[in-house]
Amino acid sequence: MQELEYEQKRLDGVLESIHTAQIENEKKLSRAAKDQAEVDKGWNDVRFKSSTYSGLFETAMSVRQQQQMLKERELAQNSAEHQAEVLKRLDQNPYFARIDVQDAGSDQVEPIYIGLASFSDKPDNFLVYDWRAPISSIYYDAGLGPVKYETPEGTQTAEVTLKRQFQIEDGKIVTLFDTDEVVGDQMLLNAVSGESSTKMKSIVTTIQREQNKIIRNTKAKLLFVQGAAGSGKTSAVLQRVAYLLYRYRGNLTAGQVIMFSPNQLFNDYINQVLPEMGEQNMIQMTFYQYTSRRLPKLKLETLQERFERPKTDEENRITDLKGSKAYFDAVGQYAKTLNQHGIRFRSVKFQGRELISKDEIAEIYYSFNENYSLSQRLEVTREKLVNKLRGYVSSEMRADWVEEAIQNLSKDEYDSLLGDQVREFKDEKAEYNALAKLIVQDAMRPVLQQVSRTRFLNINAQFVDFLRKAPQFITLADYDLDEASWQRGVERTLQQMKSKRLNLDDMTPFMYLFDVVKGSHGERDIRFIFIDEIQDYTPFQLAFLQFTFPKARFTMLGDLNQAIFTKENARSLHRELLELFSTEESELVQLTQTYRSTQQISDFAKALLLDGAQIDAFERSGAKPTIQVVDDFETMVQSARTQIQQTKAQHETTAIITKTLAEAQQVYAVMQDDEDVTVIRTENQRLVPGTLIVPSYLAKGLEFDAVIMWDASEQNYQGDDERQLVYTIASRAMHQLTVLAQGKLSPLLNVDAALFERK
Ligand SMILES: Nc1ncnc2c1ncn2[C@@H]1O[C@H](COP(=O)(O)OP(=O)(O)OP(=O)(O)O)[C@@H](O)[C@H]1O
């Protein structure tokens, strides 16, 4: 009790200091606002003198001065504003843990209080340490006793004599307990027994040791995290972003960090975590969005198409080939041949007439010696073409259309054409020439622009040429394919391209070829790339991302058991990754403990896998999953309704996860008049509270209190390659899992009868 009193007193003191700091900061803010007003007033004194050179110079100088002042004020204001936010957050919850640490060589034991941000009332007197500070790492890493922790100056040894955890609400300590474990199980239990919500939560107070390793790793060029469903991969990685922004503050901005996520719904699900921790959000994208940004004119197949479109065996084998690293290398080899011959151009046209033919462009392109790279060739070709076009201006000035245009000029058009130019001409001819030149230059501007944007490259034709020749650069037989089957595949791609569409299989190679031909050096200012659900990427895509972000460190998270798009190929992914990144630069972290689901659900989900050995359930008890096999659709609906009512009574929410979108629509059609039911049709929707009906491929990464797996019948889930899908669906459930099936249960759900209840 004494301890509680002591801690409450200390807390009161800290809160008081926070309030004092808030008042000080308020003053700063209003001072900054006042200064701002003065700067604004200053603009009125900036005289725009533009008739003379010295006048212009003077104006520029005073503008520059104003800008400088503006910048300083803005900086002051921003930091004061930022500080206001930090203080507000600290006021709500100043800290969540205390560790007592005695550094080696020191005779003092120092209590360290850990919170979401650092706070000191005077220089070097830290009342709260940021959870990302080097010393805070101890809290997550070790129990009592001797410890080591990393500091910018090197490894430090110390002794931990106390670990204490707090829950603080409205300025009062509601719970306090001491522990000798890493992060006490009780605290973790409290954290994970909560209900699901439409937004992911931060795990800052209960980060586990293995997770902490992921969060604080700064060495690896490739950090590969293999973790079971619900093992906190995504949670840990969001903390990692926050950590990196802190660790490299001043040198790293949120705009230099990109997170590739599986779908938009997931983006929406995680986008509160960083702002709630007081950090800016990183750039979040799906690979789909990335490609559409790069190639807006080509439409990539949607997730639904990728998941549901039936494919023949031959198509599947082609897909395998196109996802391989060997195919990536094939693009590179093909591109090399373009140094000698074979580049495809489009002629440069003006008003429908061909000004420079393809052959002419090719002649220029290949007129440079073999030491030129593709990008240098393109660069000098572009320059030559621009010069050539400039040369056309004088011949074009004599064209009939120009004469006609001049004759038809109205007074206004005449004025705006000449703009600021002096209007005194020697004679009529000089006037005519001046006008003609301006008219032709105007008309040609778009052509010049196209040339400078290298539109004369015919990338579509180039890509088709590559597809046709690819068998020269890759061994088809390795993929059980022959020339004829390959060429049939090429025809299918061609058909798609006619309607400006591409599959993901083709889209990435297309972008890569485009980049290589243009000599792109990638997006070099991006420093960290995070890829969630890595198992759904192909080695080709990963090699491409590495090429695109050459300066970035990669963190890849995945669960090979949830490979619902790439299926069995995902198994070799890690090996292939090690070919992209050298072994010394890569680190693999495995997370085996799952936190999302109750022990009963985890055990059941694990049994669905053939080799689910490396999954440890967290000890949290709940009801066993139920399996109910019924005769018809109506009874399935009935059972679902009963389950939803039960979950609702406990203030929890249910998701019905169907295999396909069509099924989701079908279920929605009969349930739409029930209370609070929403169907998720596309990834661009938002998650809302209430009952959700979601197709499986959109449920990736999400979690729900209760999950109803819809129609797990033999008819619906047949092949062994759907095992991972079944596992992914089952592992979305936190407290309750209900499997419904119509007719006969899928053999994929044949697990030990002790693991579930049959209804
Ligand atoms: N250290 C932790 N403390 C508290 N809760 C945690 C911790 N780690 C994970 N969780 C909780 O476990 C659940 C699953 O975490 P998360 O979604 O990050 O897992 P995941 O590995 O990305 O899962 P999946 O692969 O299935 O998408 C979340 O509710 C998360 O809050």
The ligand as a MOL file (V3000), in Angstrom:
LIG
                    3D

  0  0  0     0  0            999 V3000
M  V30 BEGIN CTAB
M  V30 COUNTS 31 33 0 0 0
M  V30 BEGIN ATOM
M  V30 1 N 2.8720 -7.6610 -27.3500 0
M  V30 2 C 1.5670 -7.6130 -27.4870 0
M  V30 3 N 0.8150 -7.0850 -26.5330 0
M  V30 4 C -0.5270 -7.0310 -26.6470 0
M  V30 5 N -1.2120 -7.4680 -27.7070 0
M  V30 6 C -0.5040 -7.9990 -28.7040 0
M  V30 7 C 0.9130 -8.0920 -28.6600 0
M  V30 8 N 1.3300 -8.6540 -29.8130 0
M  V30 9 C 0.2120 -8.8860 -30.5450 0
M  V30 10 N -0.8830 -8.5020 -29.8820 0
M  V30 11 C -2.2680 -8.5770 -30.3440 0
M  V30 12 O -2.4500 -9.7540 -31.1060 0
M  V30 13 C -3.3090 -9.5210 -32.2080 0
M  V30 14 C -2.6450 -9.9530 -33.5030 0
M  V30 15 O -1.5760 -9.0750 -33.8320 0
M  V30 16 P -1.2080 -8.7320 -35.3520 0
M  V30 17 O -2.4380 -8.4450 -36.1220 0
M  V30 18 O -0.1370 -7.7310 -35.2880 0
M  V30 19 O -0.6390 -10.1460 -35.7930 0
M  V30 20 P -0.0890 -10.6220 -37.1920 0
M  V30 21 O 1.0550 -11.4890 -36.8800 0
M  V30 22 O 0.1320 -9.4740 -38.0830 0
M  V30 23 O -1.3020 -11.5020 -37.6710 0
M  V30 24 P -1.7490 -12.0450 -39.1200 0
M  V30 25 O -0.5780 -12.6740 -39.7780 0
M  V30 26 O -2.7890 -13.0620 -38.7520 0
M  V30 27 O -2.3220 -10.8960 -39.8350 0
M  V30 28 C -3.6640 -8.0490 -32.1630 0
M  V30 29 O -4.9070 -7.9120 -31.5270 0
M  V30 30 C -2.5720 -7.4400 -31.3100 0
M  V30 31 O -3.0250 -6.2870 -30.6450 0
M  V30 END ATOM
M  V30 BEGIN BOND
M  V30 1 1 1 2
M  V30 2 1 2 3
M  V30 3 2 2 7
M  V30 4 2 3 4
M  V30 5 1 4 5
M  V30 6 2 5 6
M  V30 7 1 6 7
M  V30 8 1 6 10
M  V30 9 1 7 8
M  V30 10 2 8 9
M  V30 11 1 9 10
M  V30 12 1 10 11
M  V30 13 1 11 12
M  V30 14 1 11 30
M  V30 15 1 12 13
M  V30 16 1 13 14
M  V30 17 1 13 28
M  V30 18 1 14 15
M  V30 19 1 15 16
M  V30 20 2 16 17
M  V30 21 1 16 18
M  V30 22 1 16 19
M  V30 23 1 19 20
M  V30 24 2 20 21
M  V30 25 1 20 22
M  V30 26 1 20 23
M  V30 27 1 23 24
M  V30 28 2 24 25
M  V30 29 1 24 26
M  V30 30 1 24 27
M  V30 31 1 28 29
M  V30 32 1 28 30
M  V30 33 1 30 31
M  V30 END BOND
M  V30 END CTAB
M  END
